[in-house]
Amino acid sequence: MTADRALTWFIRIWIGLLLILLAMSFAKMMVAAPTFRDGLARIRDELEPFNFRFYLTGFLALSPALLALSWRDRRRRRARNSSSSDTR
């Protein structure tokens, strides 16, 4: 169970750091823009549905947390299956 808890904390910390990094990036766009409207336009352009570079980068940055989530779930399933077969 300690490995599951460690994986859960890793997932939470990784996603939290990514969200902080994203917020800092958007704040930088707002501060660097000459007007508030230009800052919002830059953020809107970044979140555009066809900005594949943004979404690919986000997926690659999120992939360690997704792999840890998959690993944790596989460990839990294996532990549950082994405990149910022991009780038979």
SEFIZA-3560 file (N, C-alpha, C; in Angstrom, 3 decimals):
REM SEFIZA-3560
<numar><xx>0.798</xx><yy>-1.208</yy><zz>0.000</zz><atom>N</atom></numar>
<numar><xx>0.000</xx><yy>0.000</yy><zz>0.000</zz><atom>CA</atom></numar>
<numar><xx>0.837</xx><yy>1.268</yy><zz>0.000</zz><atom>C</atom></numar>
<numar><xx>2.046</xx><yy>1.192</yy><zz>0.478</zz><atom>N</atom></numar>
<numar><xx>2.863</xx><yy>2.406</yy><zz>0.502</zz><atom>CA</atom></numar>
<numar><xx>3.244</xx><yy>2.834</yy><zz>-0.901</zz><atom>C</atom></numar>
<numar><xx>3.435</xx><yy>1.870</yy><zz>-1.813</zz><atom>N</atom></numar>
<numar><xx>3.748</xx><yy>2.238</yy><zz>-3.198</zz><atom>CA</atom></numar>
<numar><xx>2.545</xx><yy>2.918</yy><zz>-3.840</zz><atom>C</atom></numar>
<numar><xx>1.340</xx><yy>2.440</yy><zz>-3.534</zz><atom>N</atom></numar>
<numar><xx>0.134</xx><yy>3.078</yy><zz>-4.068</zz><atom>CA</atom></numar>
<numar><xx>0.014</xx><yy>4.516</yy><zz>-3.571</zz><atom>C</atom></numar>
<numar><xx>0.303</xx><yy>4.719</yy><zz>-2.304</zz><atom>N</atom></numar>
<numar><xx>0.226</xx><yy>6.075</yy><zz>-1.749</zz><atom>CA</atom></numar>
<numar><xx>1.281</xx><yy>6.969</yy><zz>-2.375</zz><atom>C</atom></numar>
<numar><xx>2.477</xx><yy>6.440</yy><zz>-2.598</zz><atom>N</atom></numar>
<numar><xx>3.537</xx><yy>7.225</yy><zz>-3.220</zz><atom>CA</atom></numar>
<numar><xx>3.173</xx><yy>7.589</yy><zz>-4.650</zz><atom>C</atom></numar>
<numar><xx>2.591</xx><yy>6.639</yy><zz>-5.379</zz><atom>N</atom></numar>
<numar><xx>2.162</xx><yy>6.931</yy><zz>-6.753</zz><atom>CA</atom></numar>
<numar><xx>1.042</xx><yy>7.968</yy><zz>-6.767</zz><atom>C</atom></numar>
<numar><xx>0.126</xx><yy>7.861</yy><zz>-5.820</zz><atom>N</atom></numar>
<numar><xx>-0.965</xx><yy>8.838</yy><zz>-5.743</zz><atom>CA</atom></numar>
<numar><xx>-0.422</xx><yy>10.235</yy><zz>-5.468</zz><atom>C</atom></numar>
<numar><xx>0.536</xx><yy>10.346</yy><zz>-4.550</zz><atom>N</atom></numar>
<numar><xx>1.126</xx><yy>11.652</yy><zz>-4.272</zz><atom>CA</atom></numar>
<numar><xx>1.910</xx><yy>12.173</yy><zz>-5.458</zz><atom>C</atom></numar>
<numar><xx>2.618</xx><yy>11.296</yy><zz>-6.157</zz><atom>N</atom></numar>
<numar><xx>3.346</xx><yy>11.722</yy><zz>-7.352</zz><atom>CA</atom></numar>
<numar><xx>2.385</xx><yy>12.289</yy><zz>-8.388</zz><atom>C</atom></numar>
<numar><xx>1.271</xx><yy>11.601</yy><zz>-8.611</zz><atom>N</atom></numar>
<numar><xx>0.277</xx><yy>12.056</yy><zz>-9.589</zz><atom>CA</atom></numar>
<numar><xx>-0.264</xx><yy>13.425</yy><zz>-9.193</zz><atom>C</atom></numar>
<numar><xx>-0.634</xx><yy>13.583</yy><zz>-7.928</zz><atom>N</atom></numar>
<numar><xx>-1.192</xx><yy>14.858</yy><zz>-7.465</zz><atom>CA</atom></numar>
<numar><xx>-0.181</xx><yy>15.990</yy><zz>-7.583</zz><atom>C</atom></numar>
<numar><xx>1.057</xx><yy>15.740</yy><zz>-7.181</zz><atom>N</atom></numar>
<numar><xx>2.084</xx><yy>16.780</yy><zz>-7.237</zz><atom>CA</atom></numar>
<numar><xx>2.383</xx><yy>17.137</yy><zz>-8.681</zz><atom>C</atom></numar>
<numar><xx>2.498</xx><yy>16.140</yy><zz>-9.558</zz><atom>N</atom></numar>
<numar><xx>2.820</xx><yy>16.401</yy><zz>-10.960</zz><atom>CA</atom></numar>
<numar><xx>1.735</xx><yy>17.250</yy><zz>-11.615</zz><atom>C</atom></numar>
<numar><xx>0.476</xx><yy>16.875</yy><zz>-11.413</zz><atom>N</atom></numar>
<numar><xx>-0.624</xx><yy>17.636</yy><zz>-12.021</zz><atom>CA</atom></numar>
<numar><xx>-0.703</xx><yy>19.026</yy><zz>-11.413</zz><atom>C</atom></numar>
<numar><xx>-0.488</xx><yy>19.141</yy><zz>-10.105</zz><atom>N</atom></numar>
<numar><xx>-0.488</xx><yy>20.458</yy><zz>-9.468</zz><atom>CA</atom></numar>
<numar><xx>0.596</xx><yy>21.367</yy><zz>-10.014</zz><atom>C</atom></numar>
<numar><xx>1.797</xx><yy>20.819</yy><zz>-10.203</zz><atom>N</atom></numar>
<numar><xx>2.884</xx><yy>21.627</yy><zz>-10.765</zz><atom>CA</atom></numar>
<numar><xx>2.591</xx><yy>22.047</yy><zz>-12.199</zz><atom>C</atom></numar>
<numar><xx>1.982</xx><yy>21.164</yy><zz>-12.972</zz><atom>N</atom></numar>
<numar><xx>1.622</xx><yy>21.525</yy><zz>-14.338</zz><atom>CA</atom></numar>
<numar><xx>0.564</xx><yy>22.635</yy><zz>-14.366</zz><atom>C</atom></numar>
<numar><xx>-0.394</xx><yy>22.565</yy><zz>-13.453</zz><atom>N</atom></numar>
<numar><xx>-1.413</xx><yy>23.614</yy><zz>-13.397</zz><atom>CA</atom></numar>
<numar><xx>-0.802</xx><yy>24.956</yy><zz>-12.982</zz><atom>C</atom></numar>
<numar><xx>0.144</xx><yy>24.915</yy><zz>-12.044</zz><atom>N</atom></numar>
<numar><xx>0.828</xx><yy>26.143</yy><zz>-11.635</zz><atom>CA</atom></numar>
<numar><xx>1.633</xx><yy>26.710</yy><zz>-12.806</zz><atom>C</atom></numar>
<numar><xx>2.315</xx><yy>25.837</yy><zz>-13.535</zz><atom>N</atom></numar>
<numar><xx>3.091</xx><yy>26.274</yy><zz>-14.690</zz><atom>CA</atom></numar>
<numar><xx>2.197</xx><yy>26.881</yy><zz>-15.760</zz><atom>C</atom></numar>
<numar><xx>1.036</xx><yy>26.289</yy><zz>-15.989</zz><atom>N</atom></numar>
<numar><xx>0.087</xx><yy>26.820</yy><zz>-16.967</zz><atom>CA</atom></numar>
<numar><xx>-0.434</xx><yy>28.186</yy><zz>-16.526</zz><atom>C</atom></numar>
<numar><xx>-0.753</xx><yy>28.324</yy><zz>-15.251</zz><atom>N</atom></numar>
<numar><xx>-1.231</xx><yy>29.615</yy><zz>-14.734</zz><atom>CA</atom></numar>
<numar><xx>-0.143</xx><yy>30.680</yy><zz>-14.842</zz><atom>C</atom></numar>
<numar><xx>1.106</xx><yy>30.294</yy><zz>-14.562</zz><atom>N</atom></numar>
<numar><xx>2.202</xx><yy>31.251</yy><zz>-14.694</zz><atom>CA</atom></numar>
<numar><xx>2.405</xx><yy>31.657</yy><zz>-16.149</zz><atom>C</atom></numar>
<numar><xx>2.229</xx><yy>30.722</yy><zz>-17.061</zz><atom>N</atom></numar>
<numar><xx>2.358</xx><yy>31.027</yy><zz>-18.482</zz><atom>CA</atom></numar>
<numar><xx>1.289</xx><yy>32.017</yy><zz>-18.928</zz><atom>C</atom></numar>
<numar><xx>0.054</xx><yy>31.791</yy><zz>-18.487</zz><atom>N</atom></numar>
<numar><xx>-1.022</xx><yy>32.711</yy><zz>-18.846</zz><atom>CA</atom></numar>
<numar><xx>-0.817</xx><yy>34.081</yy><zz>-18.189</zz><atom>C</atom></numar>
<numar><xx>-0.321</xx><yy>34.093</yy><zz>-16.972</zz><atom>N</atom></numar>
<numar><xx>-0.041</xx><yy>35.368</yy><zz>-16.305</zz><atom>CA</atom></numar>
<numar><xx>1.048</xx><yy>36.128</yy><zz>-17.051</zz><atom>C</atom></numar>
<numar><xx>2.055</xx><yy>35.420</yy><zz>-17.529</zz><atom>N</atom></numar>
<numar><xx>3.123</xx><yy>36.057</yy><zz>-18.303</zz><atom>CA</atom></numar>
<numar><xx>2.567</xx><yy>36.666</yy><zz>-19.593</zz><atom>C</atom></numar>
<numar><xx>1.654</xx><yy>35.960</yy><zz>-20.237</zz><atom>N</atom></numar>
<numar><xx>1.032</xx><yy>36.491</yy><zz>-21.452</zz><atom>CA</atom></numar>
<numar><xx>0.264</xx><yy>37.767</yy><zz>-21.150</zz><atom>C</atom></numar>
<numar><xx>-0.432</xx><yy>37.786</yy><zz>-20.020</zz><atom>N</atom></numar>
<numar><xx>-1.199</xx><yy>38.972</yy><zz>-19.659</zz><atom>CA</atom></numar>
<numar><xx>-0.288</xx><yy>40.151</yy><zz>-19.325</zz><atom>C</atom></numar>
<numar><xx>0.804</xx><yy>39.884</yy><zz>-18.598</zz><atom>N</atom></numar>
<numar><xx>1.705</xx><yy>40.964</yy><zz>-18.191</zz><atom>CA</atom></numar>
<numar><xx>2.476</xx><yy>41.505</yy><zz>-19.389</zz><atom>C</atom></numar>
<numar><xx>2.861</xx><yy>40.615</yy><zz>-20.316</zz><atom>N</atom></numar>
<numar><xx>3.663</xx><yy>41.037</yy><zz>-21.468</zz><atom>CA</atom></numar>
<numar><xx>2.835</xx><yy>41.758</yy><zz>-22.522</zz><atom>C</atom></numar>
<numar><xx>1.534</xx><yy>41.622</yy><zz>-22.479</zz><atom>N</atom></numar>
<numar><xx>0.679</xx><yy>42.255</yy><zz>-23.477</zz><atom>CA</atom></numar>
<numar><xx>0.517</xx><yy>43.750</yy><zz>-23.170</zz><atom>C</atom></numar>
<numar><xx>0.431</xx><yy>44.560</yy><zz>-24.212</zz><atom>N</atom></numar>
<numar><xx>0.277</xx><yy>46.008</yy><zz>-23.981</zz><atom>CA</atom></numar>
<numar><xx>-1.066</xx><yy>46.385</yy><zz>-23.351</zz><atom>C</atom></numar>
<numar><xx>-2.119</xx><yy>45.631</yy><zz>-23.677</zz><atom>N</atom></numar>
<numar><xx>-3.425</xx><yy>45.911</yy><zz>-23.085</zz><atom>CA</atom></numar>
<numar><xx>-4.040</xx><yy>44.609</yy><zz>-22.570</zz><atom>C</atom></numar>
<numar><xx>-5.051</xx><yy>44.763</yy><zz>-21.737</zz><atom>N</atom></numar>
<numar><xx>-5.756</xx><yy>43.605</yy><zz>-21.182</zz><atom>CA</atom></numar>
<numar><xx>-6.391</xx><yy>42.781</yy><zz>-22.296</zz><atom>C</atom></numar>
<numar><xx>-6.977</xx><yy>43.451</yy><zz>-23.273</zz><atom>N</atom></numar>
<numar><xx>-7.623</xx><yy>42.779</yy><zz>-24.391</zz><atom>CA</atom></numar>
<numar><xx>-6.622</xx><yy>41.983</yy><zz>-25.224</zz><atom>C</atom></numar>
<numar><xx>-5.430</xx><yy>42.529</yy><zz>-25.428</zz><atom>N</atom></numar>
<numar><xx>-4.396</xx><yy>41.798</yy><zz>-26.160</zz><atom>CA</atom></numar>
<numar><xx>-3.943</xx><yy>40.565</yy><zz>-25.392</zz><atom>C</atom></numar>
<numar><xx>-3.854</xx><yy>40.671</yy><zz>-24.082</zz><atom>N</atom></numar>
<numar><xx>-3.493</xx><yy>39.522</yy><zz>-23.265</zz><atom>CA</atom></numar>
<numar><xx>-4.516</xx><yy>38.412</yy><zz>-23.370</zz><atom>C</atom></numar>
<numar><xx>-5.789</xx><yy>38.769</yy><zz>-23.306</zz><atom>N</atom></numar>
<numar><xx>-6.844</xx><yy>37.765</yy><zz>-23.454</zz><atom>CA</atom></numar>
<numar><xx>-6.833</xx><yy>37.156</yy><zz>-24.849</zz><atom>C</atom></numar>
<numar><xx>-6.522</xx><yy>37.979</yy><zz>-25.865</zz><atom>N</atom></numar>
<numar><xx>-6.446</xx><yy>37.458</yy><zz>-27.236</zz><atom>CA</atom></numar>
<numar><xx>-5.305</xx><yy>36.453</yy><zz>-27.363</zz><atom>C</atom></numar>
<numar><xx>-4.174</xx><yy>36.713</yy><zz>-26.711</zz><atom>N</atom></numar>
<numar><xx>-3.051</xx><yy>35.765</yy><zz>-26.767</zz><atom>CA</atom></numar>
<numar><xx>-3.411</xx><yy>34.450</yy><zz>-26.094</zz><atom>C</atom></numar>
<numar><xx>-4.090</xx><yy>34.538</yy><zz>-24.962</zz><atom>N</atom></numar>
<numar><xx>-4.508</xx><yy>33.319</yy><zz>-24.270</zz><atom>CA</atom></numar>
<numar><xx>-5.531</xx><yy>32.560</yy><zz>-25.114</zz><atom>C</atom></numar>
<numar><xx>-6.457</xx><yy>33.274</yy><zz>-25.730</zz><atom>N</atom></numar>
<numar><xx>-7.453</xx><yy>32.643</yy><zz>-26.593</zz><atom>CA</atom></numar>
<numar><xx>-6.778</xx><yy>31.953</yy><zz>-27.781</zz><atom>C</atom></numar>
<numar><xx>-5.779</xx><yy>32.599</yy><zz>-28.360</zz><atom>N</atom></numar>
<numar><xx>-5.054</xx><yy>31.989</yy><zz>-29.479</zz><atom>CA</atom></numar>
<numar><xx>-4.305</xx><yy>30.732</yy><zz>-29.039</zz><atom>C</atom></numar>
<numar><xx>-3.793</xx><yy>30.749</yy><zz>-27.834</zz><atom>N</atom></numar>
<numar><xx>-3.074</xx><yy>29.580</yy><zz>-27.319</zz><atom>CA</atom></numar>
<numar><xx>-4.023</xx><yy>28.403</yy><zz>-27.082</zz><atom>C</atom></numar>
<numar><xx>-5.238</xx><yy>28.667</yy><zz>-26.650</zz><atom>N</atom></numar>
<numar><xx>-6.214</xx><yy>27.619</yy><zz>-26.349</zz><atom>CA</atom></numar>
<numar><xx>-7.105</xx><yy>27.264</yy><zz>-27.539</zz><atom>C</atom></numar>
<numar><xx>-6.767</xx><yy>27.770</yy><zz>-28.702</zz><atom>N</atom></numar>
<numar><xx>-7.525</xx><yy>27.498</yy><zz>-29.909</zz><atom>CA</atom></numar>
<numar><xx>-7.589</xx><yy>25.985</yy><zz>-30.175</zz><atom>C</atom></numar>
<numar><xx>-8.710</xx><yy>25.463</yy><zz>-30.643</zz><atom>N</atom></numar>
<numar><xx>-8.838</xx><yy>24.011</yy><zz>-30.826</zz><atom>CA</atom></numar>
<numar><xx>-7.832</xx><yy>23.407</yy><zz>-31.809</zz><atom>C</atom></numar>
<numar><xx>-7.362</xx><yy>24.167</yy><zz>-32.780</zz><atom>N</atom></numar>
<numar><xx>-6.449</xx><yy>23.621</yy><zz>-33.776</zz><atom>CA</atom></numar>
<numar><xx>-4.989</xx><yy>23.933</yy><zz>-33.476</zz><atom>C</atom></numar>
<numar><xx>-4.699</xx><yy>24.342</yy><zz>-32.258</zz><atom>N</atom></numar>
<numar><xx>-3.316</xx><yy>24.573</yy><zz>-31.844</zz><atom>CA</atom></numar>
<numar><xx>-2.766</xx><yy>23.244</yy><zz>-31.319</zz><atom>C</atom></numar>
<numar><xx>-2.425</xx><yy>22.370</yy><zz>-32.255</zz><atom>N</atom></numar>
<numar><xx>-1.992</xx><yy>21.021</yy><zz>-31.899</zz><atom>CA</atom></numar>
<numar><xx>-0.703</xx><yy>21.032</yy><zz>-31.096</zz><atom>C</atom></numar>
<numar><xx>0.156</xx><yy>21.999</yy><zz>-31.324</zz><atom>N</atom></numar>
<numar><xx>1.418</xx><yy>22.074</yy><zz>-30.595</zz><atom>CA</atom></numar>
<numar><xx>1.168</xx><yy>22.242</yy><zz>-29.098</zz><atom>C</atom></numar>
<numar><xx>0.225</xx><yy>23.087</yy><zz>-28.721</zz><atom>N</atom></numar>
<numar><xx>-0.105</xx><yy>23.317</yy><zz>-27.316</zz><atom>CA</atom></numar>
<numar><xx>-0.632</xx><yy>22.039</yy><zz>-26.663</zz><atom>C</atom></numar>
<numar><xx>-1.556</xx><yy>21.361</yy><zz>-27.348</zz><atom>N</atom></numar>
<numar><xx>-2.158</xx><yy>20.168</yy><zz>-26.783</zz><atom>CA</atom></numar>
<numar><xx>-1.179</xx><yy>18.993</yy><zz>-26.770</zz><atom>C</atom></numar>
<numar><xx>-0.329</xx><yy>18.877</yy><zz>-27.783</zz><atom>N</atom></numar>
<numar><xx>0.678</xx><yy>17.821</yy><zz>-27.795</zz><atom>CA</atom></numar>
<numar><xx>1.684</xx><yy>18.032</yy><zz>-26.672</zz><atom>C</atom></numar>
<numar><xx>2.111</xx><yy>19.271</yy><zz>-26.479</zz><atom>N</atom></numar>
<numar><xx>3.036</xx><yy>19.577</yy><zz>-25.393</zz><atom>CA</atom></numar>
<numar><xx>2.387</xx><yy>19.287</yy><zz>-24.038</zz><atom>C</atom></numar>
<numar><xx>1.128</xx><yy>19.649</yy><zz>-23.894</zz><atom>N</atom></numar>
<numar><xx>0.412</xx><yy>19.372</yy><zz>-22.651</zz><atom>CA</atom></numar>
<numar><xx>0.288</xx><yy>17.878</yy><zz>-22.386</zz><atom>C</atom></numar>
<numar><xx>-0.009</xx><yy>17.115</yy><zz>-23.434</zz><atom>N</atom></numar>
<numar><xx>-0.119</xx><yy>15.666</yy><zz>-23.267</zz><atom>CA</atom></numar>
<numar><xx>1.231</xx><yy>15.058</yy><zz>-22.896</zz><atom>C</atom></numar>
<numar><xx>2.297</xx><yy>15.514</yy><zz>-23.550</zz><atom>N</atom></numar>
<numar><xx>3.630</xx><yy>14.997</yy><zz>-23.224</zz><atom>CA</atom></numar>
<numar><xx>4.036</xx><yy>15.361</yy><zz>-21.798</zz><atom>C</atom></numar>
<numar><xx>3.679</xx><yy>16.557</yy><zz>-21.364</zz><atom>N</atom></numar>
<numar><xx>4.007</xx><yy>16.965</yy><zz>-19.999</zz><atom>CA</atom></numar>
<numar><xx>3.180</xx><yy>16.193</yy><zz>-18.977</zz><atom>C</atom></numar>
<numar><xx>1.992</xx><yy>15.808</yy><zz>-19.343</zz><atom>N</atom></numar>
<numar><xx>1.101</xx><yy>15.080</yy><zz>-18.445</zz><atom>CA</atom></numar>
<numar><xx>1.347</xx><yy>13.568</yy><zz>-18.464</zz><atom>C</atom></numar>
<numar><xx>2.080</xx><yy>13.084</yy><zz>-19.447</zz><atom>N</atom></numar>
<numar><xx>2.250</xx><yy>11.640</yy><zz>-19.615</zz><atom>CA</atom></numar>
<numar><xx>2.890</xx><yy>10.934</yy><zz>-18.414</zz><atom>C</atom></numar>
<numar><xx>3.866</xx><yy>11.501</yy><zz>-17.677</zz><atom>N</atom></numar>
<numar><xx>4.352</xx><yy>10.784</yy><zz>-16.495</zz><atom>CA</atom></numar>
<numar><xx>3.258</xx><yy>10.526</yy><zz>-15.460</zz><atom>C</atom></numar>
<numar><xx>2.367</xx><yy>11.492</yy><zz>-15.271</zz><atom>N</atom></numar>
<numar><xx>1.268</xx><yy>11.300</yy><zz>-14.320</zz><atom>CA</atom></numar>
<numar><xx>0.290</xx><yy>10.250</yy><zz>-14.841</zz><atom>C</atom></numar>
<numar><xx>0.038</xx><yy>10.237</yy><zz>-16.149</zz><atom>N</atom></numar>
<numar><xx>-0.866</xx><yy>9.242</yy><zz>-16.717</zz><atom>CA</atom></numar>
<numar><xx>-0.270</xx><yy>7.840</yy><zz>-16.615</zz><atom>C</atom></numar>
<numar><xx>1.030</xx><yy>7.722</yy><zz>-16.835</zz><atom>N</atom></numar>
<numar><xx>1.686</xx><yy>6.419</yy><zz>-16.688</zz><atom>CA</atom></numar>
<numar><xx>1.663</xx><yy>5.956</yy><zz>-15.233</zz><atom>C</atom></numar>
<numar><xx>1.892</xx><yy>6.865</yy><zz>-14.306</zz><atom>N</atom></numar>
<numar><xx>1.834</xx><yy>6.507</yy><zz>-12.889</zz><atom>CA</atom></numar>
<numar><xx>0.420</xx><yy>6.103</yy><zz>-12.491</zz><atom>C</atom></numar>
<numar><xx>-0.576</xx><yy>6.766</yy><zz>-13.040</zz><atom>N</atom></numar>
<numar><xx>-1.971</xx><yy>6.413</yy><zz>-12.770</zz><atom>CA</atom></numar>
<numar><xx>-2.279</xx><yy>5.012</yy><zz>-13.285</zz><atom>C</atom></numar>
<numar><xx>-1.816</xx><yy>4.713</yy><zz>-14.476</zz><atom>N</atom></numar>
<numar><xx>-2.015</xx><yy>3.383</yy><zz>-15.049</zz><atom>CA</atom></numar>
<numar><xx>-1.312</xx><yy>2.322</yy><zz>-14.206</zz><atom>C</atom></numar>
<numar><xx>-0.100</xx><yy>2.602</yy><zz>-13.804</zz><atom>N</atom></numar>
<numar><xx>0.676</xx><yy>1.658</yy><zz>-12.994</zz><atom>CA</atom></numar>
<numar><xx>-0.005</xx><yy>1.406</yy><zz>-11.647</zz><atom>C</atom></numar>
<numar><xx>-0.485</xx><yy>2.489</yy><zz>-11.015</zz><atom>N</atom></numar>
<numar><xx>-1.156</xx><yy>2.365</yy><zz>-9.718</zz><atom>CA</atom></numar>
<numar><xx>-2.426</xx><yy>1.525</yy><zz>-9.837</zz><atom>C</atom></numar>
<numar><xx>-3.210</xx><yy>1.782</yy><zz>-10.892</zz><atom>N</atom></numar>
<numar><xx>-4.446</xx><yy>1.021</yy><zz>-11.073</zz><atom>CA</atom></numar>
<numar><xx>-4.156</xx><yy>-0.453</yy><zz>-11.354</zz><atom>C</atom></numar>
<numar><xx>-3.109</xx><yy>-0.734</yy><zz>-12.115</zz><atom>N</atom></numar>
<numar><xx>-2.727</xx><yy>-2.110</yy><zz>-12.388</zz><atom>CA</atom></numar>
<numar><xx>-2.291</xx><yy>-2.813</yy><zz>-11.105</zz><atom>C</atom></numar>
<numar><xx>-1.545</xx><yy>-2.110</yy><zz>-10.250</zz><atom>N</atom></numar>
<numar><xx>-1.123</xx><yy>-2.690</yy><zz>-8.971</zz><atom>CA</atom></numar>
<numar><xx>-2.341</xx><yy>-2.982</yy><zz>-8.084</zz><atom>C</atom></numar>
<numar><xx>-3.297</xx><yy>-2.064</yy><zz>-8.054</zz><atom>N</atom></numar>
<numar><xx>-4.496</xx><yy>-2.257</yy><zz>-7.239</zz><atom>CA</atom></numar>
<numar><xx>-5.325</xx><yy>-3.435</yy><zz>-7.742</zz><atom>C</atom></numar>
<numar><xx>-5.475</xx><yy>-3.544</yy><zz>-9.070</zz><atom>N</atom></numar>
<numar><xx>-6.222</xx><yy>-4.659</yy><zz>-9.639</zz><atom>CA</atom></numar>
<numar><xx>-5.548</xx><yy>-5.986</yy><zz>-9.319</zz><atom>C</atom></numar>
<numar><xx>-4.229</xx><yy>-6.029</yy><zz>-9.459</zz><atom>N</atom></numar>
<numar><xx>-3.481</xx><yy>-7.253</yy><zz>-9.175</zz><atom>CA</atom></numar>
<numar><xx>-3.607</xx><yy>-7.634</yy><zz>-7.700</zz><atom>C</atom></numar>
<numar><xx>-3.538</xx><yy>-6.637</yy><zz>-6.804</zz><atom>N</atom></numar>
<numar><xx>-3.670</xx><yy>-6.910</yy><zz>-5.373</zz><atom>CA</atom></numar>
<numar><xx>-5.081</xx><yy>-7.395</yy><zz>-5.040</zz><atom>C</atom></numar>
<numar><xx>-6.079</xx><yy>-6.814</yy><zz>-5.671</zz><atom>N</atom></numar>
<numar><xx>-7.466</xx><yy>-7.218</yy><zz>-5.415</zz><atom>CA</atom></numar>
<numar><xx>-7.708</xx><yy>-8.638</yy><zz>-5.935</zz><atom>C</atom></numar>
<numar><xx>-7.151</xx><yy>-8.956</yy><zz>-7.108</zz><atom>N</atom></numar>
<numar><xx>-7.330</xx><yy>-10.302</yy><zz>-7.662</zz><atom>CA</atom></numar>
<numar><xx>-6.604</xx><yy>-11.346</yy><zz>-6.828</zz><atom>C</atom></numar>
<numar><xx>-5.432</xx><yy>-11.018</yy><zz>-6.337</zz><atom>N</atom></numar>
<numar><xx>-4.701</xx><yy>-11.992</yy><zz>-5.535</zz><atom>CA</atom></numar>
<numar><xx>-5.355</xx><yy>-12.203</yy><zz>-4.159</zz><atom>C</atom></numar>
<numar><xx>-5.947</xx><yy>-11.146</yy><zz>-3.605</zz><atom>N</atom></numar>
<numar><xx>-6.613</xx><yy>-11.312</yy><zz>-2.308</zz><atom>CA</atom></numar>
<numar><xx>-7.922</xx><yy>-12.067</yy><zz>-2.446</zz><atom>C</atom></numar>
<numar><xx>-8.612</xx><yy>-11.916</yy><zz>-3.570</zz><atom>N</atom></numar>
<numar><xx>-9.866</xx><yy>-12.651</yy><zz>-3.755</zz><atom>CA</atom></numar>
<numar><xx>-9.582</xx><yy>-14.125</yy><zz>-4.054</zz><atom>C</atom></numar>
<numar><xx>-8.478</xx><yy>-14.448</yy><zz>-4.692</zz><atom>N</atom></numar>
<numar><xx>-8.154</xx><yy>-15.841</yy><zz>-4.951</zz><atom>CA</atom></numar>
<numar><xx>-7.633</xx><yy>-16.530</yy><zz>-3.698</zz><atom>C</atom></numar>
<numar><xx>-7.073</xx><yy>-15.763</yy><zz>-2.742</zz><atom>N</atom></numar>
<numar><xx>-6.590</xx><yy>-16.339</yy><zz>-1.479</zz><atom>CA</atom></numar>
<numar><xx>-7.732</xx><yy>-16.749</yy><zz>-0.562</zz><atom>C</atom></numar>
<numar><xx>-8.878</xx><yy>-16.099</yy><zz>-0.672</zz><atom>N</atom></numar>
<numar><xx>-10.000</xx><yy>-16.380</yy><zz>0.228</zz><atom>CA</atom></numar>
<numar><xx>-10.815</xx><yy>-17.578</yy><zz>-0.229</zz><atom>C</atom></numar>
<numar><xx>-10.570</xx><yy>-18.073</yy><zz>-1.414</zz><atom>N</atom></numar>
<numar><xx>-11.358</xx><yy>-19.221</yy><zz>-1.935</zz><atom>CA</atom></numar>
<numar><xx>-10.941</xx><yy>-20.473</yy><zz>-1.316</zz><atom>C</atom></numar>
//
